[in-house]
Amino acid sequence: MAQTTQLDQLDFKILNILLEDARTPYLEIARSCEVSGATVHLRIQKLEKIGVIEGSHLTLNYKQLGLGVCAFLGLYLEKCDSFDDVFLALKDIPEIIECHYTTGEYALFLKVCCRDTDHLRVLLVEQIQKIPFVRRTETFLSLGQAFNRKPGLGYLQEEPALNGEVV
């Protein structure tokens, strides 16, 4: 069970700085927040312990890596309870960047990156559509990304305190 902890304005300020650049040194964060480096270190440890901060990641520019086609796939499944089997098969396909279990038309919604449309066709026909319980797919080609927003926390800071289980 998640630990209930109140986040204060200092926690939010630290989180916003890290969202802007996760490699910001603790001492630089401390100067921005007008606290000690030790305080920042302890706050970040607390945020990791309660699960607000989960690891770190590297963001790649897939186009620069030769993967110029981005597409979104809606998957229709034969049976809802086949999700786990389909999900395990999808995890082994490296072109799948994101996989979401959704409500509405599709059981699953995927983001994929491919070299070109031939690569996308092979991915669809020879891999994804051959997975047992995948009834059919619907493909949406991305013609360009308008923006890629880093999720800010400004809308959460209006509250005086936030329960750690909600974040």
N, C-alpha and C positions, 0 to 999 in steps of 0.2 A: 504494500500500500504506500502511496506517495506521502511523503512527509509534508505537513502543512506549515508553511513559513510565510511570513509577511515580507514583501519586497518594499523597500523604501526608494526615495528619489535617487539616492546614491547608487543603489543597485541598477536602476533604470539608466542612469547616466553612464555607468560602466558598460552596460549592455549595448547602449547606442554607440559608444566609441568602438567597441569590439565588432559590432555589425558593420560599421564603416570600414574598419581594417582590423581583422582578427590578429594581425601580427604587431599591433601597437604595443610597445614595451610597457610593462607595469608602471615604471617610473613616469613615463609620459602621461599615462592615464591618471596617475596620482596627482601630477601637476595640474592637469585639466580639472580634476575634481577637488583640488585643494585639500588632499588628505595624504597620508603617508603611503609609501610603497607597500608596507606591510598590511595596511588596511585594504588596499586593492587586492593583494594576494589572498588575504583571508576571505574577502567578499567573493572573489572568483571561485575559490575552493568551495564556499558555501553554495554558490549557484550551480556548480558541477555536482555536488553531493545531493542536492534536492532535485536534480534533473532538469533545471532550466537551461543549462548549457550542456549539450550532448556532443562531445568530441569536436573535431574541426575538420574542414575539408578544403580541397583545392578546386577551383572553378576553371574548367577548360573551355577554350574557344574551339569548338568542334570543327568549324569551318576552316580554321587555320591548320587543323590536323588532317584535312582532306575529306572531311565528312560534311559535304555541302548541302545535303538534303535533310531537312528536319520534317518529321511527320508525326501526326497524332493518330492513334488507332483506337477505335472503339471495338471491343470484343464482346460478342454475344456468346454466352455459354449454353450448352444443352441443359445442364442441371446446375442449380445454384450451389449445391453441395460439392461440386467438382472444383470449386475455387482453389482449394489447397493443392490439388494435383496440377492444375493449370499454372498456378503461381510458381510451383517448384520447377516446372519445365521452362517457364519464361525467365527465371533467374539465371539460367545457363546461356542466355542469348545476350552477348555483350553489346549489341546495337541498341538494346532497350535501356534508356537512360532513366526513365521513371515508370512506375507501375502503380496505378491507383484503383482501389476497389470502390466502386461508385454506386450511387442510386440513379434511377432514370433508365434511359434506353440501354446502356451498356453495363455489363457486370464489371468490366475492367476497362480502364482508359490508359493507354501507353504513350510515352514520348520516345521516339526512336531517331537515331542519327545514322545516315547512310552516305556512301560516297556519291551515289547518283540514283536515278530512278530505276535503273536495271538492278542495282544492289537492293533497293527497296522491294522490287518485285520478287526477287529471289528470297529475301527475308520473309515476305508474306506467304508466298506459295510453298516454299520448301521447308520453312521452319514453323512459323506461327500457325498457319492454317492446318498443318499436319498434327498439331497437338490434340490428343484426344479430348473431347468435350468442347472444343472451340467450334461453335456452329457456323459462325461467319464473322467477318471483320468489316469495318468501315474506316476508310483512310482519309485523312485531311492533311494536305500538304501545307506547310508553312511557307508563305511567300516572303516572309521577313519578320523579324522580331521588333516590335515597336519599342519595348523597354523590358528590362529584366530588373524588377524592383527587389532590393534587399528589404526584407520585412523590418520596418521601423517599429518603434514601441511608443511613439508619440501619443497615439490614441489610448494606450493603456495608462499613461502617466496622469491622465485627468482624474483617475481614482486616487484617493490618498494612500491606499495600500491594496495589494493584490494577493489573493490566496495562491500559494505555490501550485496547488492542484489544477488551477484553471489555466495557467500559462502553457 
